[in-house]
Amino acid sequence: MRPVIYWFRQDLRLADLPGLVEAESAGVPVVPAYVLDDEAPGEWAPGPASRWWLHHSLKSLAESIRQRGGNLTLRVGSAAEQLIKLAAETDAGAIYCSRAFEPWAVQQERDVQRRAERAGLAFKRFTGTLLFEPEQIRTRSGSFYQTFTPFWKACCQQPEQPPPQPAPPHICWRPASGLALDDLRLSAKPPPSAAHWRSLWQPGEAGAAAAVRHFLNNGLYGYLQGRELPGHAGTSHLSPHLHFGELSPRQLWQAIKIHCLEDACLAVHRDRFLAQLGWREFSHHLLHHFPALPNAPFRDAYRHFPWTENAATLAAWRGGRTGYPLVDAGIRELHQTGHMHNRVRMVTASFLTKHLLQPWQAGERWFWDTLLDADLANNAASWQWVAGSGADAAPYFRIFNPALQGQRFDPEGNYVRRWLPELRALPNRHLQTPAEAPETVLKAAGVRLGATYPRPMVDHRQARSAALAAYREMRDAARLAG
């Protein structure tokens, strides 16, 4: 019987993979393969942080396959060319994969299918990346949802998710020639702080399972409030595992549901967490129906927004030198861990787009390079939400005051003090606004504005007024253009 090539993509696991289950059920040998194709995504090829995670995730997957008697075949180049070449070398009769939704990934699937048909090969795509396929969730008129709440309500009214499937135990693996993992050079230029990331993160399917258990036992109870507090370990840290497919959303959905069955007090925390999983679904559905989402504003009027692009301003924000402690602490956390707390992501993104009037695409691209969980759909949808240009976006006049956000969500200053030790000795009442502290307080804390810590780049009130004026200018320009 001719083997099947299983083409791993952003599904770097063995459990709950319908394509592997079908291959095992048919009794056909499987050639497990991963192709590093940096040409297909173009400008959205994985950034340094993502490449670090990918290296370790592939290492974990290869070890899991090795323990089951197989070898993961690694190739570099055009996915279509390499897969067809691999099929010829192994006499494979089909190529299986999980469906992906990035515009370049959709085109990649078309290219593989076209080349496979020419070569007389079957090409089959399977579900597993999302809970609900984009064609599955539609409004009554047949269009796609553009606001989250009715979208998620429609999702929750779908039939119950089938249980996730365990890793197929009886696959007959077929060996093939390939490259060593180091030949992919994914870790050739790691981010400066990556040397200690292995102490913070465990990429791979086993690491994902451990992270789920830890969150269920330590983070889910109290999630409703805890998720908002960056100084508190109240979030799941599961997003990189979901992005690389080490954990399927169906596995996570079931784990949450089962854990909460016997404790009614967990229901409100469960529902809020599942809504976050729903935002991931919503983002991918938006990207599927609006492929320009990473580059173009979803709301057409924002094409006229008068951004004031400035390289020095952007560099100061990226360097955590804004003079607003919560913003700077978030940037410092990102530099050192490859992660940033979700509440702080919103505040830092709002500061860039509304205080500094820099285009959201500039922040999106920097997050793409520096976040371990950089996900095209989530990244684009979230930046557009904050900037006001996206689907179901926050109103433009909602301009976060970074100092008030810090006082509300980091009231004891645990987060700021952790990432900005130069401000550690400031009392709580001045921690979020060091520029307003008396000189005697600053001196006692060892803080010298402009030396040990920067002065604010902008005044909040003036920046807010300038942002609202820019918004009015955009509306006027859009009205004239329309």
N, C-alpha and C positions, 0 to 999 in steps of 0.2 A: 504494500500500500504506500502510495507516494506521501511524503511528509508534508506538514503544514509549517510555514514560517510564521511564528508569532512575533509581530513587530511591536516591541515595547516603545512607548512614547512618554506621555505623562501619566503612566499607570504602572509605576515601578514597584509592583507587588505580585504575589502569586495567589492570594486569596481574593475571592469575589471578582474574578475576571471571567465574564461569560465566554470569551473566545477560547480560553484555556479549557474551560469546562466542556465546551462543544468538541474540542479536539480530543479530549480524553474519552468522551462518550463515544466518539466515532472510532476510537482505537488507533488513531493515526499518530505516527511519530511527530514530534514537535522540534523545530529548530528555533530556539529563542534568540532574538537578535535586537540590537539597539544600534541605530545609525545617528551619529552626530552630524547633522546637516545645518551648518551655520548660514548657508546661502539662502535657504527658503525663508527664514524669518526676516532677513535683511536687517533693518535698523533695530528690530526687536529680537535679535539673537540674545541668548542669556548673558546677563551682566556678570561681573566678577563674583558677586556674592552668590548668585544662582549657580554659577559654574562650580563653586566650592561645594555647594550642597549636592549638585548633580553627581560630582565625582564620588562622594561618599555614599550616595544613594545607589549608584550603579555598583559600587563595591559590595554593598550589602545584598543587592539583588543577585549578583553573580555568586556570592557565597551561598545564598539560599538555594540557588539552582544546583550548585556544585554538591551541596549536601544531599540533594535528591538524585544525584548521578548524572547531571548534565553540565553543560558549559554555555555561558552567555557569549554569543558572538557579537563582537564590537566592530563597527565599520565607521568610516568617515567619508563624507561626500554627499552627493545627491541621494536622497532616500530612494527615489524611484530607480535610479541606476543601480545602486548597491543592492536593493532588494531583488531586482530582476537577475542581477549577476549571482546573488546568493542562491536564488531558486534554481538557476542552471547548474550551479556547482553541487547542489544537494538533491536534484531531481524533484524539487518540491512541486506540488500541484496547486497550492493555494497560499495566499497571504492573509492573515487575520490581524486585526488591530482594534483598539478601542477608539471611538470617535473623539475628535478634538474640535474646538470651536474658534480658535484664533483664525483670522482671515487667511494667513499664510498656511496654516495647518489644513484648512479646508481645501485650498488649492493643491497642497501637497497630496492629499488623498485623491484628488482628481487625477493628478499626474501618475500616481502609483496605479490607480485603476486603469487608466488608459494604457500604460505600458504593460500591465498584467494581462489585459485582454488581448493585446497584440501577441503576447508570448503564450497565449492559451492557458493562462492561470486564472483561477478564481480569486476574487478579492472581496472579503467580507469585513464589514465594520460592525462593532458591537457597542452597546450602551455601557455605562459604568463611570463616566466622568462626572455626570450630573445626576441628581435625583429624578429630574424630569427633562425630557428632550424638548428643545425649543418649539418643535411643531406640536407638542402635546398641550401646551398652555396657551390658550387663545381667549380673546374677549368674545362677547356674544356676536360681534360684527365680523369676527374672524381675524382681526388684527392682533398685534402683540401689545402687551401691557406696557404702559409708560409710567405708571406709578406703582410703588412697591406694595402698599397695603392690599389693594385688590388682587395684585399678582400673587402675593403669598397666601391670601385667602383662597384663591382658586387652586393653588398648589395643595393646600391642606385639605381640600375637598376631593382630591384625587383618591383612588383606591389605595389601601394600605400598601406600603412598600413590601415587596417579597423579601424574605430573609436573605441576608448575604450568604454567599456560598464559600465553604472552606477551600483552601488550596487543593487542587486535584491531587490525590495521593499516588495515582498509578500512571502518570505520564511517561511515555517512552521518549526520552530526549535524543535527538539526533545531533551529533557533533558537526561542526563546520569550522573552517579556518577564519581567524579574525585577528584583531589587534589586541595588545595588552592595554589595560585601562590607562596606564601612564602615557601611552602613545596618543591618547585623545587630548592631552595637555590641558585638561580642565583646571588643574591647579597650578598652571605655569605662572600666573600672575595673581596670586591670592590677595584679597584686601589686607591692609596692614594689620588689622586686629584678628585675622583669621587663625593665628597661631593658637589662641586659647578657645576657639569656638567649640572644639570637641568636648570641652568641659561643660559647655552650656547646652549643646544640642546633640541628639543622636539620630542622624539621618538613617532612613531605611524602614522597612516594614516592621521590624521588631521595635525600633525606636518609636514609631507611630503608635503601636499597641501600648507601649509603656506610657507614652504621653497621655493617651486616652484614659488609662487606668488612674494615672496621677490626678488628672483633672476631675474625674468622677468622684474620687475619694477626698480631694482636697480643695477643689475650686468651684464645683457646680453649686453646692449649697452657699448661698450668699452672692451668687453671680449677678443678680439683678442690681445690687448696689456696688459690689466689688469690682465689676468690670469697668466702672467709671473712675476708679482710683489708681492712678499710675504707681503710687508708692506701695500698693497692696498687690499681692500675688493672686489676682482675681480673674485673670483671663486664661484661655486654654493653651495658647502657643501651638495650636494645631495647624495653623494656616500653611506652613511650609510642607507638612506631611500631606495635606489635601492637594496642594498645588502640584506636587510631584507624583501624586497618585499612590503614595505608600499606604494610604488609607482611603477607602472609597467613602463617598458621602452616605451611601446606604449602610455601611458598617457603623459609621458614627451615629447615624439616625437611630439604628436599632440599639446600640449601646446606651444611648441616652434614654430611650424609651424604657428599656428593661431596668435600668438603674433606678428609674423614678416610679416603677410600678407600685412599690409598697410604701412609698412615702409621699403623701399628698402635699406635704409642705414644700416639696421640690418642684411642684408643677409650675409655679410662676417663674422660677429660675430656668427650668427646662424650656419653657415656651420662649423666653427671651433669648436663650442660647440658640434654639432652633431657628429663630428669626434671623440671627446672624448667619446661619447656614443658608437661610433663604435669601439674604442679600447677595451671597456668592452666586446663587442660582440666578437671581435677577440680573446681576452684572453680566453673566455669560449669555443670558437670553438677549440682553440689549446688544451685546457685541455681535451676536449671531444675526440679528435683524438690522443692525446699524454698524457695518464693518469699519466705518471711518471713525468710530468712537475714540481710539487712542490719539488721533491727530486733529480731528475737527469737532467743534462744539456741537452737541446734540441739538441745542436750541440755536436756530440759525441767526437770531439777532446778535448773538455774541461774536459773530464774525466781525462786527463793527466795534468791539470793545477797544478803547484806546490804551492798550498795555504800554508801559514805559520800560522796555527791555533795557537792562543795565547789567553788564557782566560783573562789575564790582559789587553791586547790590546782591546779585545772586550768589557770588562767592562768599560774602559775609554770612548770608543765611545758611549756605551749605557748610560753612565752617563753625556754625554755632556762635556767632559773634553779633547777635542782634541786640543785646542788652536787655532782653526779656527772658528771665530765668527759665520759665517753663518751656519756651521755644528752644532755648539753647540746651537745656537738659535733654530734650527729645532728640535733638541732632546728635548730642554726645552719646546717648544710648544707642542710636542707630550706628554710629561709627564703631562703637566698641562691641556690639552684640549682633549686628545684622538685623535688628528688630526695633520697632518703636511701638509703644503702647497706643492703642487705637484712639483714645481720647486725645492724646498728645499729637497724633497724626493729623487730626482735624484742626487742632489749634495751630500747628506749624504750617499746614497747608493754607489755612485762612490767612495767616500772617503774610505768607509769601504773595498771595493773590490779591489781598484786600488792603493790607498795610503798605506793602511794597509795590503793588501793581505790576508784578511780574507774571507773565503768562503761565497758566496752569501746566502747559506742556513741559515747561522747564523743570518744574518740580516733579512731574510724572516721570520724566526721563531720568532724573537723579535717583528717585526712589527705585526705578527699574534696575539701576546699576548697584544699588547699595542694600536693598532689602533681600533677605533670604527667601521671603515668601512672595517675591515679585511675580505678580500674576497679571497678564495683560488686561483681562476683563475687570478684575477688582480694582486694579490701579487706575485705569482710565475712568471707570464709573465713579470711583470715590473722589478723584481729583475734580471731575466735572461737577459732582454733587456739591463739594465745598465751594467751588468757584461760582456756582449758580447757573452754569451753562448746561447741566446735564438733565437727564430724565428725573422727575420727582426731586429736583434739586432744592437745597436750602435756599430760601429767599436771599437775594443779594444783600439786602439791608441787614441780614443777620451777620454781623461782624464781631467775631469773638474778641473780647478784651483779654489779652493773655494774662495780665496781672490778676483780674477777677477769676479767670479760669483756674489759675494756680491756687488762689485762696480758697476756691470752692472745692476743687478736686484733689488738692495736695495740701490740706489745711495744716498738717504738722510739718510739712516740708521734707518728708522722707525722700521723695523722688528727686527734688531739686538738690538736696544735700548729697544724695548718692552720686549724681552725675556732675555736679558742680561743687566739688569740695572747697573751692576757693571762696564760696559763700557760706560754708558750713557754720561759721560762728555768728552769722547774723541772726537776730531774734526773729521769730515767726512773723511778727507784724511788718517787718521790713524785707523779708526774704524774697518776696515776689516783686518788690519795687525798690531795689537797692538805690536807684537814682534819687529817690525821694527821702532816703534816710538821712538824719542829721550827720554832720561830719564826725561828731564825737562817736556815734554808733558805728559808722564805717571804720573809723580808726581803731576802735576797740576790737572789731572783728577782723582786722587786717585786710580790709578791702580798700583798694585805691581805684576809683572809677577812672577808666581810660588807661589803666595800667594792668592791674590784676583781673579786672572785669570791665568789659566795654560799657560805655554809656549807651542809652537807647538809640537805635538808628533813626527812629521816628517817634513823634509824639502821638499817642493813641488817638486823641480827639482830632488832631489835625489830619492824621491818616484816614480816619473814618470819614471826615468831611470830604477829603479828596477822592476817596473811593466812591462815595455816593454821587459826587459830581461827575466822575467818570461813567458811572452807571447811567446817569441822566443823559450824558453825551452819547452813549451807546444807543439808548432808546430813541433819541432824536435822529441819529444817523440811520438807524434801522427803519424808522418811520419814513424818512425821505427816500431811502432805497427801495422801500416796498410800495 
